[in-house]
Structure formats: C-alpha cells, structure tokens
C-alpha cells in the first residue's frame, strides 16, 4: 500500500475492502465534534479548509479568509489563502501566515485566492486554488467582474510551510468556445491520483448560456493530466447534473479508494439527498462518469457537539476529507451560523468506523 503524507491514498494501492467500495456510508461515520475543532477569528471571516500532515507530525490547515467588516460577499474580491497549524488533526489550530497573498491586479490571481485543496505527491506539496483579479472593490452584492474572472491554479512547495511557487498562467482557464460548459468561469478544483499514475481534477464550470452576469448552467467537469501541474486535458461531459436544474451542486472533493472514485459535493437544495441543503456522495468507476452513491446522504447544515448540543447552521459546505492512512478520519467544512454568514468558521468533524449507529441528522 502506498500512502501520501497528505493523507490521500493513491487510487490503485488500497484494498477496496478497507472502504466498503460501493457501500461507503459517510453519514454513519460522523461523530460529535469537540469545541476545539472550531477554527474562527474575531477579525476575519473564514471559509474552506484543507489539511496536510507534515513530516514533523504537525497538521497544516490552508483556508480562505477576508476581513469581517467587508461582509461575506467580499470573498470574491478580498479572500486570501492563509495557513494555520495544530498538533492534532482536530485542532486547536492557530494562524501562522498567508500562503497565497495578493500580488498585484496585473496577475490572473493577483487580488483574490480562494478554494484551496492541498495534496502531497512524491514528496512535494501542491496547493490547488481559485484566483481572480478585477477592480478590487468590495461591493454589497457580488462583484461580478471578480466572479467571472475566476480561474484555477496550483502553487508548489517543498515543505508545508512554503514558500509556494505560483504560475503566471492559470492551470485551468475558460474554454475559448462560447458554447462550452466552462466558457465563463472555472473554480473549486479537487485533484486525486489515478491508478495509472496520472491525475484527475474535478472542477466547477459556468457556461455563457444564461443571462449575464451570472451565466449558467453551473456544472462540473473532469480533466486529466500526467503530472500534478498539468497540462490538464478537459473531458466534455458534465457531472453531478440534475435534469432541469441550472445549479444543482458545487464544492466537490474527490478521492479514490483503490476500487472506486468518490466525491462529496454540496447539494444546493436537496436535489440528490432529498434533505434540503446538504452534502451528497457520488461514485465512479473511472472518475469521468459519476452516479449517485448507494448512500448519497452525508450531512445537513448542523453540528452535533461533544457536549450534547446540536447547532443549526445557515451553511455547512466546502467539504474536504483528511485520511489517516486509508481511513477517512476528519471531514473539514466551512460553516456559517447566520444568513449573512458574518463570523464564518472552519470546523473539523471527526469520522469514525462505519457503524449502524444513527448519525446526526
């Protein structure tokens, strides 16, 4: 079995029995959350959250943050990918530095970095992310120039502390064909290693078919490459779709267990789980054609704390899983308590062995 230090296990080296393959039930693995697993900041809204364990045993969390006084929608203009550390996967985490700071509006990712996903392949660290540029103005509603300038990149480092080397060109750009599924913008990358040693990316794509500035439909596409830094070849068929729905899902996190690929996504309105806004699970034999999993429901927008309280939330999304060897051990999510999402935070939800015990609903 070949295991990468990021906790992600390369597809093809882990026995399918370690996961249950097609019978994977993430909801049955969710356990109560210790209070120390909540990572917040009085001055910043926090979103996203992806963790890798370094060779020194420390846990490195990369997350999106922007000033609270700018409001939630300033994620699209002022987000930066920051870095926190902890001695254990469930925290507590403390902020250390900014991994991907602003670097000038002339760069494709010069004013905003967001949507981090960290991986370790063959001794190097890869931080996949969304970046954009624009006028740099935080508006009361979404700044559409910045939103539609979203592109996907990757930064590379020898150590989880950095420094991170960024590219002057996106890793995934919009397609030049105005009729393409990703003609308007691309974001939310997730990457895993394939059995053949190649790499699979699943990313969010927005077309130009709907009215401006939103566009649409919003779908997800797959891309494959021979190396972690590409070039990635796009595959044409959208995934995680629902007939008649313009925007059914987002925030994919993809991995492979040795027998099947899996993806946790945000189910925008319960199109896949029937549980309203929630997290849903998909499966695939090749990473290109996806179907709803046997146990599609993962979680609703609430947290069951270890002290017995259950906290209802406005949002629980941006799922990322950290694996302890072959075992799914922590589900990281962005969370918000109120509709305005002020004071949003990251939460590390422990995952145990699959049991018949009723998971928090």
N, C-alpha and C positions, 0 to 999 in steps of 0.2 A: 504494500500500500504506500503510495506517495502522497505526502501531505505538505501543503504550503503553509508557511508561517502566518499567513493572513487568516488561517482557519478554514479557507475554502479548499475542498479536496478536489483534485483534478478528476474530471469525469473519465472513467475507464480504469481507475485504480482502487475503487472502493466496492466491496461486495454489495450487491443490491439488498441482501438480507439485512444489512445494517440500517436500512431506511424503511423497509417495507414497500419500496418501489411504488407501485400504483396505489397502494393503500395508505400513503402518507397522510396523517391527520395532524396538522399543526395545532388546531384548536385544543386537542386533547393533551398537548404538551405544555400549554401556557400555565404558569404558576403565579401565585401572588407576588407582588413587587415590593421590595424593600424601599423605604423612603430615600435611602442614599443613592438609589438608582435614578433619581430625578436630577437632571443637569439643567440648571437655569442660571440666569444672570440678571441682576437688577437693572442693568443699563442696556441690555441687548435682547431683542427677540432672537430665538434660536430655532432653527429648522434643520431637517435632515439629521444625519448621524451615522457614521460608518467607522468600524473599529478594526484595527490590526494589532496583534501582539508582537512586540519586537523580540529580538534575541536576548535582551536583558530581562524579559519577563513582563515588562511594563505594557499597559494597554494604551494605545494611541487612538484617540477619537478625533475624527475630522468632521466638522459640522459647519453649517451655514449660520451666519449671524449678521445683524444690522441694527442700528440704533433704534430703541423703542420709540423715541419721540417722533420718528419719521412715519410710524404706522406700519401695519402689516404689509401693505402692497409695495412698500419700499424694498421688498426682497428683490424685485426685478431691476432696481436701479442701484442699490447700495449694499447688497449682500457680498460677503467675503467668506472664503473657506478658512476657518480657524482650526486650531489644534489644541486638544486637551489631553491630559494623561491621568492614569489611575493605576493602582497596584493590582486591581482585580477587575474582571470584565463588567461587573455590576456597579463599579464605582466605589466611592465618590470620585468624580472627575474634577480636575482643576485646569483652567485655561492656562496655556503656555505661550502661544504666539499665533500669528496669522500665517498659514501655509501658502495661500494664494491671494495676496493683497492686490489692490488696484495698481495698474501700471501705465495708465495713460489712455485716453479715449481713442487714440490712433490705432490701438491694438483691438483685434476682434473680441478679446476678453478683458479689455482694459479697465472697465468700470464696475463690472459685476462678475463674481464667481459663485456658483451655487450647485446643488445636486451632486455632492461628492460621493463617490464609491471607491474605496481603496482595496487594492489587491496586491498580493506578493507572488511574483512568478520568477523562479530560478534566481532567487537572491536579490531581486530588485523590487522596488515598490512603485506601483502605478496608481495614480490618483486621477480617475476619470471624473469629469465635471462638465457643467454647462457654464459658458461665459457669454457676455454680451457687451455692447457699448451703445452710446447714444448721446443724449444731451445732458445726462446726469441729474435730471430734475426729478425729485420725489414728489409725485402728484397724489391727490386724494383718491383717485381711481387709478387703475393700472396704466402705467406709462407704456403705450403700445409700440413706440419706436424701440424701446429696450426689449419688450416682449418678443417682437418679431425679428430682432437681431440675435436671438438665442442660437448658439451653435455648440457643438460638443468638442471637448479637447481632452488631452491626457498630459499630466505632469509626471516626471520620473525622478526618483531619488534612490540613492544607495542605502539610506537609513531612514527610518520613520520620522526622525527629527528634521529631515531635509538636509541641505537645500533642495528645492524642487525645480527641475528644469522644465520650462514651458515652451511650447512651439508658437511660432508667429503665424501659423495657419491652423484652422480647425482640423480635428481628426475626422469629424463628420460634418459636412456642410450641407446646405439645402441643395436639392437637385435643380438643375437648370431648366428642366421640362416644367412648364407652368401647370401641367396636368398631373404632376407626380404627387404621391401621397405626402411627401416631405418638401414641397415647393416653398412653403412659407417660413417654417422654423423647425428646429430639432433640439431636443433636450432630454434629460432624465436617462443617462446611459447606465447600463448594467452589463458587466462582462464576466464570462467564465471561460475556463479552458475546456477544449473539446477532446474526445478520446484520441483523435489523430494528432494531437499536439497543437492544433490550431486554436483559434479563439472565436467565441461567439459574443456579439453585442446585441442586446435588445434596447431600443430607444423609442422615445415619444416623437411623433411626427405630426405636423399640421399642414394640411393642404390649403390651396387658394380657392377652393370651390365655393366656400361660404362667403357671406358678405364681409367686407373689410370693416374694422381692422382685425376681427377675430379669425376670420377664415374658417377652415374646417373642411371635412371632418377631422377629428383628432383620433389618430390610430397609433399603433406601434409597429415597428419594422425590425427585421433581423438583418445583421450584417456579419460577415465572417472575414477573418484575416489569418495570415500565417504567423504573425508576431503580435505582441501586445500593443505595439504602436502603429499597426497597420502596414500598408493601406487596407482598409476595410471595403469589402465588396457588398453592396446593398442587394438584398433579396426583395422581389417586388410585391409579395403578398402580405397584406396587413394581418396582424394577430391581435388577440384579445378584443375582437369586434362583437357587436350585437346588432342584428338587423334592425334598421330604422332608428338607431341611436347615434347621434353625432359625436358624443364624447363619453363613452362608457367606462373608461379606465385610464389610470396613469400610475406613475411611480413604480415601475417594475423592478423587482430584484430577482435575478436569475442565477441558478446553480445547477450542477449535475451530480448525481449520486452514484454514478458508475453504470446505472442501467437506464435511467431516465433523466431528462431535464425537468426542472420545476421552476415556477415563477410565482411570487407573491405580488399582487397588484392592489392598488386602491380601486375598489368597486365604487364608482361615483354615487350611484343611487340604488344599489342592491340589484343591479341587472343580473348578476351572476349568483349571488348568495340568497337573494330574497330577504335580506336583513337590513335594507337601507344602506346608508353609507357605511362601508365595512372594508375589510381586507379579504381578498379571494385568492384561491390557489388554482393554478393551471399546471398541466403536464404535457410533455412532448417526448417523442422517441428520438427526434433528430435536432431539436432546437429551432426548427423552422415552421413546422405545423403543430399548432397548440390546440388542446381541448381542455374543457373544464375538468378539474380533478375529481376523483371519486368522493373526496371530502373537500368541497370547494370553500366552505366557510372557515375563516381563520379567526377573526375578531371583529367586534363592533367598537364604537367610539367610547370606550370607558376603560378605566384601570381598576383592577382589584388589588388594593394594597395589603401588605402583610398584617397590618393592624386590624383587618377585617372590614374596612370601609371600601365602598365602591364609588369611584368618582366618575360622573358622567362628563363627557368632553364634547366640544364642538368638532374636534378633529383628532384623529389618530391615523397617521399616514406616513409616507416616505419609508416603508419597511426595508430593513436591512438585517440579515442574519449573520451572527458570528458563530463559527463552528469550533467546537473543542474536539480536534481530530475529525472524526466522521460524524460526530453527534451535534445536532443543532442545539446550541446552548443559550444564546441570547438573541431576542428579537428587539432591535433598536427601532424606535419610531419617533417621529415628530408629533408633538401633542399641543393642543390649544384648549383652554378652558372655556373661553367665551367666543361669541360670534365674531367680534372684532379681532380676535386672536392676539391681542396685546399680551405680552408676557409669555409667549410660546416657549416651549422647552423640549428637550430630548429625554426620552425615557428608555431604560434598558430593562426589558421584560424577560425574566428567566424562563427557559424552556426545559422541561424535564423529560423523562422517558414517557413514551406513549402509554397511557393508562385509560381504563374505561371511566375514570372519574370525570364528572361533568365539568367542563371548562367554563370560566366566567363568560356570561353572555351579555 
